Amino acid sequence: MGPAQDNLHRKQVAPAITGGRPPRFIGRTPAALLLLTATLVILVIAGVPSLLLNQQVAACLARRRYETAEQWLNWCHRLQISNAETTFLNARLSRKQLQLREVPPLLQQALQQGFDRQAVQREYLLLEAQAGRLPTVINELNRMLTQDTHDGAEICEAYVNGAAMMGSVELAETIISSWKQAYPNDPQPFYARARILEYQQRSDEALAELNTAIQKDPRHWPSVYARSRMASAQGRLREALADAVAAATGMKCNSAPLLQQARCLLDLAEPVEARQVLEQIQSRPPQDLQHSFNLVCEPERGLPLEVELGRAEAALGQTQQAVGWFDKVLARDPRNLSVRYERAICLRELGQSILADSELQSVQQSRQRLSEIDRLADIIREQPELPHVAERCRIGELFLLYDDARRGEFWLKDALNHDPQYEPAHRLLTDYYDSLAREDAAWKILADQHRAAPGDADR
């Protein structure tokens, strides 16, 4: 179409779309653009864009849509419209994603930018509680809960996390009960109770709480992920796989549910498909997996990806490569019974029968000792009026020695909650935190606290 024809075509089309009249903006475009530009400048100066974006971030945090909140915060930074409230919300997001070391500098920056001092102080209190230092702030949190504040759910969540970290199950249960009543549509208190019940070996009750949480919010990914993990442990692999796929589909940073998906596929004897999923995770930056675990509220201290890579190689007949992955895992976590068992089977296939049989016998003995846990847990449940400090401590010791160190930590703190001067629990926690301090010096603070505790002064 030549210039003359093009001009004729425009004359024919313009009346058709404007009712026979020329468009009103023709000839006024420069003025309109200037007016629009001036309006946008005024809005930016007035802080309207940052106000709207901050409202979006706050709403996402309240609904626990952490990835979406992160995206809105990134927009604030890209558009260079961040303000004091943006920095404060960034600090809150970091706390909720368990990135606790990043919180104090951000809160200090928000304060310097002019954010409300009282709000910053409240956030510091929530940080202290969530970091396991509840006794230092418990009176302030109790006072905050009696006040009319829009942060009630935030306070309850930090309070419960702090109580659980102390092993104060009764206190956590009390707060959760009030939390459920005050915020009946919030899935988080049901999730929090489910995690406590799981640690107490009450799996069926924990699953019921998770089901309620998911009914209230099908996109509450920590609950979906936890239900997948627990269903897998009970052998309901197709259900577990469905939940893992749902979480992996719904989350942007989805390495944790992808890893759970690979676990399910391996348990279902589908190693090729599992290997493909694992390769997706391998192709990403290493910190992506840890961030994803934080998003589902289950931070990992071991090498979970390497465990499943070893299992996949073993299932595909690549036995020597599997042993290499298992050795790497056991160098970090020598108590991992499932990996020790898988490695022993591989060693037998490689012709190292004597070493394999010795390891299998050791694993069997450890599992026999772990069977004591169920008996002790039944005693505690049947006699709830008694403290059962020794039994709680023994459960913690068994978990620490032979299975799940995080559960062991929970039970040892539960023992100390019933007897703060119980020396065996302090001793076991001192040794445990000393072992973690070899990888991260921050754990030495906790080790020294238990080393100096009453009843443990001889250490």
LOBASE-141852 format. One record per residue (C-alpha): y, z, x; residue number from 1; residue in one letter. Coordinates in steps of 0.2 Angstrom, whole numbers, plus 5000, padded with zeros to 4 digits. Last residue first. Layout:
N
+------+------+------+-----+------+
!   c2 !   c3 !   c1 !  nr ! rest !
+------+------+------+-----+------+
!    Y !    Z !    X ! NUM !    a !
...
+------+------+------+-----+------+
END
This chain:
459
+------+------+------+-----+------+
!   c2 !   c3 !   c1 !  nr ! rest !
+------+------+------+-----+------+
! 4855 ! 5408 ! 5156 ! 459 !    r !
! 4854 ! 5427 ! 5155 ! 458 !    d !
! 4869 ! 5427 ! 5142 ! 457 !    a !
! 4859 ! 5419 ! 5129 ! 456 !    d !
! 4859 ! 5433 ! 5116 ! 455 !    g !
! 4877 ! 5431 ! 5112 ! 454 !    p !
! 4882 ! 5412 ! 5116 ! 453 !    a !
! 4887 ! 5407 ! 5133 ! 452 !    a !
! 4874 ! 5394 ! 5135 ! 451 !    r !
! 4877 ! 5388 ! 5117 ! 450 !    h !
! 4895 ! 5385 ! 5121 ! 449 !    q !
! 4891 ! 5377 ! 5138 ! 448 !    d !
! 4879 ! 5364 ! 5130 ! 447 !    a !
! 4892 ! 5360 ! 5117 ! 446 !    l !
! 4905 ! 5357 ! 5130 ! 445 !    i !
! 4893 ! 5347 ! 5141 ! 444 !    k !
! 4891 ! 5334 ! 5127 ! 443 !    w !
! 4907 ! 5326 ! 5132 ! 442 !    a !
! 4899 ! 5321 ! 5149 ! 441 !    a !
! 4890 ! 5307 ! 5141 ! 440 !    d !
! 4873 ! 5300 ! 5148 ! 439 !    e !
! 4868 ! 5316 ! 5158 ! 438 !    r !
! 4877 ! 5326 ! 5145 ! 437 !    a !
! 4863 ! 5321 ! 5132 ! 436 !    l !
! 4851 ! 5331 ! 5143 ! 435 !    s !
! 4862 ! 5346 ! 5144 ! 434 !    d !
! 4865 ! 5345 ! 5125 ! 433 !    y !
! 4846 ! 5347 ! 5122 ! 432 !    y !
! 4844 ! 5361 ! 5135 ! 431 !    d !
! 4858 ! 5371 ! 5127 ! 430 !    t !
! 4851 ! 5368 ! 5110 ! 429 !    l !
! 4834 ! 5374 ! 5115 ! 428 !    l !
! 4842 ! 5390 ! 5123 ! 427 !    r !
! 4853 ! 5394 ! 5108 ! 426 !    h !
! 4838 ! 5392 ! 5096 ! 425 !    a !
! 4827 ! 5404 ! 5107 ! 424 !    p !
! 4842 ! 5417 ! 5108 ! 423 !    e !
! 4845 ! 5420 ! 5089 ! 422 !    y !
! 4862 ! 5427 ! 5090 ! 421 !    q !
! 4869 ! 5417 ! 5075 ! 420 !    p !
! 4855 ! 5422 ! 5064 ! 419 !    d !
! 4854 ! 5413 ! 5047 ! 418 !    h !
! 4866 ! 5399 ! 5053 ! 417 !    n !
! 4857 ! 5400 ! 5070 ! 416 !    l !
! 4841 ! 5394 ! 5061 ! 415 !    a !
! 4850 ! 5380 ! 5052 ! 414 !    d !
! 4858 ! 5375 ! 5069 ! 413 !    k !
! 4840 ! 5374 ! 5076 ! 412 !    l !
! 4835 ! 5364 ! 5061 ! 411 !    w !
! 4849 ! 5351 ! 5062 ! 410 !    f !
! 4846 ! 5349 ! 5081 ! 409 !    e !
! 4828 ! 5345 ! 5078 ! 408 !    g !
! 4832 ! 5332 ! 5065 ! 407 !    r !
! 4843 ! 5323 ! 5078 ! 406 !    r !
! 4830 ! 5325 ! 5091 ! 405 !    a !
! 4817 ! 5316 ! 5080 ! 404 !    d !
! 4799 ! 5316 ! 5086 ! 403 !    d !
! 4789 ! 5326 ! 5099 ! 402 !    y !
! 4799 ! 5339 ! 5108 ! 401 !    l !
! 4815 ! 5340 ! 5098 ! 400 !    l !
! 4806 ! 5339 ! 5081 ! 399 !    f !
! 4794 ! 5353 ! 5087 ! 398 !    l !
! 4808 ! 5364 ! 5093 ! 397 !    e !
! 4818 ! 5362 ! 5076 ! 396 !    g !
! 4803 ! 5366 ! 5066 ! 395 !    i !
! 4800 ! 5381 ! 5077 ! 394 !    r !
! 4818 ! 5387 ! 5075 ! 393 !    c !
! 4817 ! 5386 ! 5056 ! 392 !    r !
! 4801 ! 5396 ! 5057 ! 391 !    e !
! 4808 ! 5409 ! 5068 ! 390 !    a !
! 4824 ! 5411 ! 5057 ! 389 !    v !
! 4814 ! 5412 ! 5041 ! 388 !    h !
! 4829 ! 5419 ! 5031 ! 387 !    p !
! 4820 ! 5425 ! 5016 ! 386 !    l !
! 4826 ! 5422 ! 4998 ! 385 !    e !
! 4820 ! 5404 ! 4999 ! 384 !    p !
! 4802 ! 5410 ! 5000 ! 383 !    q !
! 4792 ! 5395 ! 4994 ! 382 !    e !
! 4803 ! 5382 ! 5002 ! 381 !    r !
! 4803 ! 5391 ! 5019 ! 380 !    i !
! 4784 ! 5392 ! 5018 ! 379 !    i !
! 4782 ! 5374 ! 5013 ! 378 !    d !
! 4794 ! 5369 ! 5028 ! 377 !    a !
! 4782 ! 5379 ! 5040 ! 376 !    l !
! 4767 ! 5370 ! 5034 ! 375 !    r !
! 4775 ! 5353 ! 5034 ! 374 !    d !
! 4781 ! 5356 ! 5052 ! 373 !    i !
! 4764 ! 5361 ! 5059 ! 372 !    e !
! 4759 ! 5342 ! 5057 ! 371 !    s !
! 4770 ! 5339 ! 5072 ! 370 !    l !
! 4757 ! 5348 ! 5083 ! 369 !    r !
! 4744 ! 5336 ! 5078 ! 368 !    q !
! 4756 ! 5321 ! 5081 ! 367 !    r !
! 4759 ! 5328 ! 5099 ! 366 !    s !
! 4740 ! 5329 ! 5102 ! 365 !    q !
! 4738 ! 5311 ! 5096 ! 364 !    q !
! 4752 ! 5305 ! 5107 ! 363 !    v !
! 4744 ! 5313 ! 5122 ! 362 !    s !
! 4727 ! 5305 ! 5118 ! 361 !    q !
! 4735 ! 5288 ! 5117 ! 360 !    l !
! 4743 ! 5291 ! 5134 ! 359 !    e !
! 4727 ! 5295 ! 5142 ! 358 !    s !
! 4718 ! 5281 ! 5134 ! 357 !    d !
! 4731 ! 5268 ! 5140 ! 356 !    a !
! 4731 ! 5274 ! 5158 ! 355 !    l !
! 4712 ! 5273 ! 5159 ! 354 !    i !
! 4712 ! 5256 ! 5149 ! 353 !    s !
! 4724 ! 5247 ! 5160 ! 352 !    q !
! 4717 ! 5230 ! 5155 ! 351 !    g !
! 4733 ! 5222 ! 5149 ! 350 !    l !
! 4727 ! 5224 ! 5131 ! 349 !    e !
! 4725 ! 5243 ! 5134 ! 348 !    r !
! 4743 ! 5243 ! 5141 ! 347 !    l !
! 4749 ! 5235 ! 5125 ! 346 !    c !
! 4740 ! 5248 ! 5115 ! 345 !    i !
! 4748 ! 5262 ! 5126 ! 344 !    a !
! 4765 ! 5254 ! 5124 ! 343 !    r !
! 4764 ! 5254 ! 5105 ! 342 !    e !
! 4759 ! 5273 ! 5105 ! 341 !    y !
! 4773 ! 5278 ! 5117 ! 340 !    r !
! 4785 ! 5268 ! 5106 ! 339 !    v !
! 4779 ! 5277 ! 5090 ! 338 !    s !
! 4780 ! 5294 ! 5100 ! 337 !    l !
! 4798 ! 5293 ! 5106 ! 336 !    n !
! 4799 ! 5308 ! 5117 ! 335 !    r !
! 4803 ! 5299 ! 5133 ! 334 !    p !
! 4820 ! 5293 ! 5126 ! 333 !    d !
! 4831 ! 5284 ! 5138 ! 332 !    r !
! 4817 ! 5279 ! 5151 ! 331 !    a !
! 4806 ! 5277 ! 5135 ! 330 !    l !
! 4817 ! 5263 ! 5128 ! 329 !    v !
! 4817 ! 5253 ! 5144 ! 328 !    k !
! 4798 ! 5255 ! 5147 ! 327 !    d !
! 4796 ! 5249 ! 5129 ! 326 !    f !
! 4806 ! 5233 ! 5132 ! 325 !    w !
! 4795 ! 5229 ! 5148 ! 324 !    g !
! 4779 ! 5234 ! 5139 ! 323 !    v !
! 4783 ! 5220 ! 5126 ! 322 !    a !
! 4787 ! 5207 ! 5140 ! 321 !    q !
! 4769 ! 5211 ! 5147 ! 320 !    q !
! 4761 ! 5209 ! 5129 ! 319 !    t !
! 4769 ! 5193 ! 5124 ! 318 !    q !
! 4756 ! 5191 ! 5110 ! 317 !    g !
! 4768 ! 5188 ! 5096 ! 316 !    l !
! 4765 ! 5206 ! 5088 ! 315 !    a !
! 4769 ! 5213 ! 5106 ! 314 !    a !
! 4784 ! 5203 ! 5108 ! 313 !    e !
! 4791 ! 5209 ! 5091 ! 312 !    a !
! 4787 ! 5227 ! 5094 ! 311 !    r !
! 4796 ! 5226 ! 5110 ! 310 !    g !
! 4811 ! 5218 ! 5102 ! 309 !    l !
! 4810 ! 5231 ! 5089 ! 308 !    e !
! 4812 ! 5245 ! 5101 ! 307 !    v !
! 4825 ! 5236 ! 5111 ! 306 !    e !
! 4836 ! 5235 ! 5096 ! 305 !    l !
! 4834 ! 5254 ! 5093 ! 304 !    p !
! 4840 ! 5260 ! 5110 ! 303 !    l !
! 4844 ! 5278 ! 5108 ! 302 !    g !
! 4859 ! 5288 ! 5102 ! 301 !    r !
! 4861 ! 5279 ! 5085 ! 300 !    e !
! 4875 ! 5283 ! 5073 ! 299 !    p !
! 4869 ! 5284 ! 5055 ! 298 !    e !
! 4884 ! 5283 ! 5043 ! 297 !    c !
! 4881 ! 5265 ! 5037 ! 296 !    v !
! 4897 ! 5260 ! 5045 ! 295 !    l !
! 4893 ! 5269 ! 5061 ! 294 !    n !
! 4877 ! 5260 ! 5063 ! 293 !    f !
! 4887 ! 5244 ! 5062 ! 292 !    s !
! 4899 ! 5249 ! 5075 ! 291 !    h !
! 4884 ! 5253 ! 5086 ! 290 !    q !
! 4877 ! 5236 ! 5083 ! 289 !    l !
! 4893 ! 5227 ! 5087 ! 288 !    d !
! 4896 ! 5237 ! 5103 ! 287 !    q !
! 4882 ! 5226 ! 5112 ! 286 !    p !
! 4892 ! 5210 ! 5108 ! 285 !    p !
! 4882 ! 5198 ! 5097 ! 284 !    r !
! 4868 ! 5186 ! 5102 ! 283 !    s !
! 4855 ! 5200 ! 5103 ! 282 !    q !
! 4858 ! 5203 ! 5084 ! 281 !    i !
! 4855 ! 5186 ! 5079 ! 280 !    q !
! 4840 ! 5185 ! 5091 ! 279 !    e !
! 4833 ! 5200 ! 5081 ! 278 !    l !
! 4833 ! 5191 ! 5065 ! 277 !    v !
! 4823 ! 5176 ! 5073 ! 276 !    q !
! 4811 ! 5188 ! 5080 ! 275 !    r !
! 4808 ! 5196 ! 5063 ! 274 !    a !
! 4804 ! 5179 ! 5055 ! 273 !    e !
! 4791 ! 5176 ! 5069 ! 272 !    v !
! 4784 ! 5193 ! 5068 ! 271 !    p !
! 4780 ! 5193 ! 5049 ! 270 !    e !
! 4766 ! 5206 ! 5049 ! 269 !    a !
! 4774 ! 5216 ! 5035 ! 268 !    l !
! 4778 ! 5230 ! 5046 ! 267 !    d !
! 4787 ! 5217 ! 5058 ! 266 !    l !
! 4797 ! 5210 ! 5043 ! 265 !    l !
! 4802 ! 5228 ! 5038 ! 264 !    c !
! 4808 ! 5232 ! 5056 ! 263 !    r !
! 4818 ! 5215 ! 5056 ! 262 !    a !
! 4827 ! 5220 ! 5040 ! 261 !    q !
! 4831 ! 5236 ! 5047 ! 260 !    q !
! 4839 ! 5227 ! 5062 ! 259 !    l !
! 4848 ! 5216 ! 5050 ! 258 !    l !
! 4854 ! 5232 ! 5041 ! 257 !    p !
! 4861 ! 5238 ! 5058 ! 256 !    a !
! 4868 ! 5222 ! 5063 ! 255 !    s !
! 4879 ! 5219 ! 5048 ! 254 !    n !
! 4897 ! 5219 ! 5053 ! 253 !    c !
! 4902 ! 5208 ! 5038 ! 252 !    k !
! 4892 ! 5219 ! 5025 ! 251 !    m !
! 4885 ! 5212 ! 5009 ! 250 !    g !
! 4872 ! 5201 ! 5015 ! 249 !    t !
! 4865 ! 5213 ! 5027 ! 248 !    a !
! 4865 ! 5227 ! 5014 ! 247 !    a !
! 4856 ! 5217 ! 5001 ! 246 !    a !
! 4843 ! 5211 ! 5015 ! 245 !    v !
! 4840 ! 5229 ! 5020 ! 244 !    a !
! 4838 ! 5234 ! 5001 ! 243 !    d !
! 4826 ! 5220 ! 4998 ! 242 !    a !
! 4816 ! 5224 ! 5014 ! 241 !    l !
! 4814 ! 5242 ! 5009 ! 240 !    a !
! 4807 ! 5237 ! 4992 ! 239 !    e !
! 4795 ! 5225 ! 5000 ! 238 !    r !
! 4790 ! 5238 ! 5012 ! 237 !    l !
! 4785 ! 5253 ! 5001 ! 236 !    r !
! 4776 ! 5261 ! 5015 ! 235 !    g !
! 4784 ! 5278 ! 5013 ! 234 !    q !
! 4793 ! 5276 ! 5029 ! 233 !    a !
! 4799 ! 5259 ! 5023 ! 232 !    s !
! 4806 ! 5267 ! 5007 ! 231 !    a !
! 4815 ! 5280 ! 5018 ! 230 !    m !
! 4824 ! 5266 ! 5029 ! 229 !    r !
! 4828 ! 5255 ! 5014 ! 228 !    s !
! 4835 ! 5270 ! 5004 ! 227 !    r !
! 4846 ! 5275 ! 5019 ! 226 !    a !
! 4853 ! 5257 ! 5020 ! 225 !    y !
! 4857 ! 5256 ! 5002 ! 224 !    v !
! 4865 ! 5274 ! 5003 ! 223 !    s !
! 4875 ! 5269 ! 5018 ! 222 !    p !
! 4880 ! 5253 ! 5010 ! 221 !    w !
! 4888 ! 5259 ! 4995 ! 220 !    h !
! 4890 ! 5242 ! 4987 ! 219 !    r !
! 4879 ! 5246 ! 4972 ! 218 !    p !
! 4892 ! 5260 ! 4967 ! 217 !    d !
! 4887 ! 5273 ! 4954 ! 216 !    k !
! 4870 ! 5267 ! 4952 ! 215 !    q !
! 4868 ! 5267 ! 4971 ! 214 !    i !
! 4873 ! 5285 ! 4972 ! 213 !    a !
! 4861 ! 5289 ! 4959 ! 212 !    t !
! 4847 ! 5280 ! 4968 ! 211 !    n !
! 4852 ! 5289 ! 4984 ! 210 !    l !
! 4850 ! 5306 ! 4975 ! 209 !    e !
! 4833 ! 5302 ! 4968 ! 208 !    a !
! 4828 ! 5296 ! 4986 ! 207 !    l !
! 4833 ! 5313 ! 4993 ! 206 !    a !
! 4823 ! 5322 ! 4980 ! 205 !    e !
! 4807 ! 5312 ! 4984 ! 204 !    d !
! 4810 ! 5314 ! 5003 ! 203 !    s !
! 4811 ! 5333 ! 5003 ! 202 !    r !
! 4808 ! 5336 ! 5022 ! 201 !    q !
! 4823 ! 5347 ! 5024 ! 200 !    q !
! 4831 ! 5333 ! 5035 ! 199 !    y !
! 4829 ! 5321 ! 5020 ! 198 !    e !
! 4837 ! 5334 ! 5008 ! 197 !    l !
! 4852 ! 5335 ! 5019 ! 196 !    i !
! 4854 ! 5316 ! 5020 ! 195 !    r !
! 4852 ! 5315 ! 5001 ! 194 !    a !
! 4865 ! 5328 ! 4998 ! 193 !    r !
! 4878 ! 5318 ! 5007 ! 192 !    a !
! 4873 ! 5302 ! 4998 ! 191 !    y !
! 4875 ! 5311 ! 4981 ! 190 !    f !
! 4892 ! 5318 ! 4987 ! 189 !    p !
! 4897 ! 5300 ! 4993 ! 188 !    q !
! 4893 ! 5291 ! 4976 ! 187 !    p !
! 4910 ! 5295 ! 4969 ! 186 !    d !
! 4911 ! 5292 ! 4950 ! 185 !    n !
! 4909 ! 5311 ! 4945 ! 184 !    p !
! 4924 ! 5316 ! 4956 ! 183 !    y !
! 4927 ! 5335 ! 4952 ! 182 !    a !
! 4910 ! 5339 ! 4946 ! 181 !    q !
! 4901 ! 5330 ! 4961 ! 180 !    k !
! 4913 ! 5338 ! 4973 ! 179 !    w !
! 4910 ! 5355 ! 4966 ! 178 !    s !
! 4891 ! 5353 ! 4968 ! 177 !    s !
! 4893 ! 5346 ! 4985 ! 176 !    i !
! 4904 ! 5361 ! 4991 ! 175 !    i !
! 4890 ! 5373 ! 4986 ! 174 !    t !
! 4877 ! 5363 ! 4994 ! 173 !    e !
! 4886 ! 5362 ! 5010 ! 172 !    a !
! 4888 ! 5381 ! 5010 ! 171 !    l !
! 4870 ! 5383 ! 5007 ! 170 !    e !
! 4865 ! 5371 ! 5021 ! 169 !    v !
! 4875 ! 5379 ! 5035 ! 168 !    s !
! 4867 ! 5370 ! 5049 ! 167 !    g !
! 4883 ! 5369 ! 5058 ! 166 !    m !
! 4883 ! 5350 ! 5058 ! 165 !    m !
! 4879 ! 5351 ! 5039 ! 164 !    a !
! 4894 ! 5363 ! 5036 ! 163 !    a !
! 4906 ! 5351 ! 5046 ! 162 !    g !
! 4900 ! 5336 ! 5036 ! 161 !    n !
! 4902 ! 5345 ! 5020 ! 160 !    v !
! 4919 ! 5350 ! 5024 ! 159 !    y !
! 4924 ! 5333 ! 5030 ! 158 !    a !
! 4918 ! 5325 ! 5013 ! 157 !    e !
! 4925 ! 5339 ! 5002 ! 156 !    c !
! 4942 ! 5337 ! 5011 ! 155 !    i !
! 4942 ! 5318 ! 5008 ! 154 !    e !
! 4937 ! 5320 ! 4990 ! 153 !    a !
! 4952 ! 5332 ! 4987 ! 152 !    g !
! 4964 ! 5320 ! 4996 ! 151 !    d !
! 4975 ! 5318 ! 4980 ! 150 !    h !
! 4980 ! 5336 ! 4981 ! 149 !    t !
! 4983 ! 5350 ! 4969 ! 148 !    d !
! 4979 ! 5365 ! 4979 ! 147 !    q !
! 4963 ! 5375 ! 4979 ! 146 !    t !
! 4954 ! 5363 ! 4990 ! 145 !    l !
! 4968 ! 5365 ! 5003 ! 144 !    m !
! 4967 ! 5384 ! 5004 ! 143 !    r !
! 4948 ! 5382 ! 5007 ! 142 !    n !
! 4951 ! 5369 ! 5020 ! 141 !    l !
! 4963 ! 5381 ! 5029 ! 140 !    e !
! 4951 ! 5395 ! 5029 ! 139 !    n !
! 4937 ! 5384 ! 5036 ! 138 !    i !
! 4948 ! 5377 ! 5050 ! 137 !    v !
! 4941 ! 5386 ! 5066 ! 136 !    t !
! 4924 ! 5389 ! 5058 ! 135 !    p !
! 4922 ! 5370 ! 5054 ! 134 !    l !
! 4921 ! 5364 ! 5072 ! 133 !    r !
! 4908 ! 5351 ! 5070 ! 132 !    g !
! 4918 ! 5336 ! 5073 ! 131 !    a !
! 4920 ! 5333 ! 5055 ! 130 !    q !
! 4928 ! 5350 ! 5052 ! 129 !    a !
! 4941 ! 5347 ! 5067 ! 128 !    e !
! 4945 ! 5330 ! 5061 ! 127 !    l !
! 4948 ! 5336 ! 5043 ! 126 !    l !
! 4960 ! 5349 ! 5050 ! 125 !    l !
! 4969 ! 5335 ! 5061 ! 124 !    y !
! 4971 ! 5325 ! 5045 ! 123 !    e !
! 4979 ! 5340 ! 5036 ! 122 !    r !
! 4991 ! 5341 ! 5051 ! 121 !    q !
! 4995 ! 5323 ! 5049 ! 120 !    v !
! 4999 ! 5325 ! 5031 ! 119 !    a !
! 5010 ! 5340 ! 5034 ! 118 !    q !
! 5020 ! 5330 ! 5047 ! 117 !    r !
! 5024 ! 5316 ! 5036 ! 116 !    d !
! 5025 ! 5300 ! 5046 ! 115 !    f !
! 5040 ! 5297 ! 5057 ! 114 !    g !
! 5034 ! 5285 ! 5071 ! 113 !    q !
! 5031 ! 5300 ! 5083 ! 112 !    q !
! 5019 ! 5307 ! 5070 ! 111 !    l !
! 5010 ! 5291 ! 5067 ! 110 !    a !
! 5008 ! 5290 ! 5086 ! 109 !    q !
! 5001 ! 5308 ! 5087 ! 108 !    q !
! 4989 ! 5304 ! 5073 ! 107 !    l !
! 4983 ! 5288 ! 5083 ! 106 !    l !
! 4981 ! 5298 ! 5099 ! 105 !    p !
! 4971 ! 5311 ! 5090 ! 104 !    p !
! 4959 ! 5299 ! 5080 ! 103 !    v !
! 4952 ! 5288 ! 5094 ! 102 !    e !
! 4940 ! 5301 ! 5100 ! 101 !    r !
! 4933 ! 5303 ! 5083 ! 100 !    l !
! 4926 ! 5285 ! 5081 !  99 !    q !
! 4915 ! 5292 ! 5067 !  98 !    l !
! 4919 ! 5278 ! 5055 !  97 !    q !
! 4928 ! 5290 ! 5044 !  96 !    k !
! 4938 ! 5297 ! 5058 !  95 !    r !
! 4943 ! 5279 ! 5064 !  94 !    s !
! 4948 ! 5275 ! 5046 !  93 !    l !
! 4959 ! 5290 ! 5045 !  92 !    r !
! 4967 ! 5286 ! 5061 !  91 !    a !
! 4970 ! 5268 ! 5055 !  90 !    n !
! 4978 ! 5275 ! 5039 !  89 !    l !
! 4990 ! 5286 ! 5050 !  88 !    f !
! 4995 ! 5270 ! 5060 !  87 !    t !
! 4998 ! 5260 ! 5044 !  86 !    t !
! 5008 ! 5275 ! 5037 !  85 !    e !
! 5019 ! 5275 ! 5053 !  84 !    a !
! 5023 ! 5256 ! 5052 !  83 !    n !
! 5014 ! 5240 ! 5055 !  82 !    s !
! 5023 ! 5224 ! 5050 !  81 !    i !
! 5018 ! 5214 ! 5065 !  80 !    q !
! 5010 ! 5200 ! 5055 !  79 !    l !
! 4994 ! 5201 ! 5066 !  78 !    r !
! 4995 ! 5220 ! 5066 !  77 !    h !
! 4996 ! 5222 ! 5047 !  76 !    c !
! 4983 ! 5208 ! 5045 !  75 !    w !
! 4971 ! 5218 ! 5056 !  74 !    n !
! 4974 ! 5234 ! 5045 !  73 !    l !
! 4969 ! 5223 ! 5029 !  72 !    w !
! 4953 ! 5218 ! 5038 !  71 !    q !
! 4949 ! 5236 ! 5043 !  70 !    e !
! 4951 ! 5241 ! 5025 !  69 !    a !
! 4939 ! 5228 ! 5020 !  68 !    t !
! 4926 ! 5234 ! 5033 !  67 !    e !
! 4929 ! 5252 ! 5027 !  66 !    y !
! 4926 ! 5249 ! 5008 !  65 !    r !
! 4924 ! 5268 ! 5006 !  64 !    r !
! 4932 ! 5267 ! 4988 !  63 !    r !
! 4946 ! 5279 ! 4994 !  62 !    a !
! 4947 ! 5269 ! 5011 !  61 !    l !
! 4948 ! 5253 ! 5002 !  60 !    c !
! 4963 ! 5260 ! 4991 !  59 !    a !
! 4972 ! 5266 ! 5006 !  58 !    a !
! 4970 ! 5250 ! 5015 !  57 !    v !
! 4977 ! 5240 ! 5000 !  56 !    q !
! 4991 ! 5252 ! 4998 !  55 !    q !
! 4995 ! 5250 ! 5016 !  54 !    n !
! 4996 ! 5231 ! 5013 !  53 !    l !
! 5008 ! 5233 ! 4999 !  52 !    l !
! 5019 ! 5244 ! 5008 !  51 !    l !
! 5018 ! 5234 ! 5024 !  50 !    s !
! 5024 ! 5219 ! 5014 !  49 !    p !
! 5038 ! 5228 ! 5005 !  48 !    v !
! 5046 ! 5236 ! 5021 !  47 !    g !
! 5064 ! 5233 ! 5015 !  46 !    a !
! 5067 ! 5223 ! 5031 !  45 !    i !
! 5051 ! 5212 ! 5026 !  44 !    v !
! 5057 ! 5210 ! 5008 !  43 !    l !
! 5075 ! 5205 ! 5014 !  42 !    i !
! 5067 ! 5192 ! 5026 !  41 !    v !
! 5056 ! 5185 ! 5013 !  40 !    l !
! 5071 ! 5183 ! 5001 !  39 !    t !
! 5081 ! 5175 ! 5014 !  38 !    a !
! 5067 ! 5162 ! 5017 !  37 !    t !
! 5065 ! 5159 ! 4999 !  36 !    l !
! 5084 ! 5156 ! 4997 !  35 !    l !
! 5084 ! 5145 ! 5012 !  34 !    l !
! 5069 ! 5135 ! 5006 !  33 !    l !
! 5077 ! 5133 ! 4989 !  32 !    a !
! 5093 ! 5127 ! 4997 !  31 !    a !
! 5084 ! 5114 ! 5007 !  30 !    p !
! 5074 ! 5108 ! 4993 !  29 !    t !
! 5088 ! 5105 ! 4980 !  28 !    r !
! 5088 ! 5086 ! 4980 !  27 !    g !
! 5072 ! 5086 ! 4970 !  26 !    i !
! 5069 ! 5103 ! 4963 !  25 !    f !
! 5072 ! 5098 ! 4945 !  24 !    r !
! 5058 ! 5085 ! 4945 !  23 !    p !
! 5064 ! 5069 ! 4937 !  22 !    p !
! 5062 ! 5069 ! 4918 !  21 !    r !
! 5049 ! 5059 ! 4909 !  20 !    g !
! 5038 ! 5074 ! 4905 !  19 !    g !
! 5038 ! 5080 ! 4923 !  18 !    t !
! 5020 ! 5074 ! 4928 !  17 !    i !
! 5021 ! 5057 ! 4920 !  16 !    a !
! 5039 ! 5054 ! 4925 !  15 !    p !
! 5035 ! 5056 ! 4943 !  14 !    a !
! 5019 ! 5045 ! 4943 !  13 !    v !
! 5028 ! 5029 ! 4939 !  12 !    q !
! 5043 ! 5031 ! 4951 !  11 !    k !
! 5031 ! 5037 ! 4965 !  10 !    r !
! 5020 ! 5021 ! 4963 !   9 !    h !
! 5036 ! 5010 ! 4964 !   8 !    l !
! 5040 ! 5019 ! 4981 !   7 !    n !
! 5022 ! 5016 ! 4987 !   6 !    d !
! 5023 ! 4997 ! 4982 !   5 !    q !
! 5039 ! 4995 ! 4992 !   4 !    a !
! 5033 ! 5004 ! 5007 !   3 !    p !
! 5017 ! 4994 ! 5008 !   2 !    g !
! 5000 ! 5000 ! 5000 !   1 !    m !
+------+------+------+-----+------+
END
